[in-house]
Amino acid sequence: MRRKEIFESENVSRIAGINLAILMGYLILLAFTPDALIDWGATLIIFQFTVNLFISIVFFTKKEKNAKAFLLSAFLVLLIGFPACFTVGLLQFG
């Protein structure tokens, strides 16, 4: 049982890490774009949250082990993404 818990925690950190890397990638791109494109930041965050939530719901219904990882990832995207997007907007609009 202990071995299974270790692998689950590695999956959680891997899935969350990939999602946070994607989030930071497009936030960095948005930081260097013109002011007209800053609204896309919130749209991309909502899209990434929705995709993670949908995958999590599908995995929960199929009782797969990565469902919790995608659910955690969805909420991490919200908790980190919106303040980061707000900060990028403040930096651009000065």
Protein Blocks (a to p, Z undefined) as FASTA:
>chain_A
ZZmmmmmmmmmmmmmmmmmmmmmmmmmmmmmmcfklmmmmmmmmmmmmmmmmmmmmmmmm
nopaklmmmmmmmmmmmmmmmmmmmmmmmmmnZZ
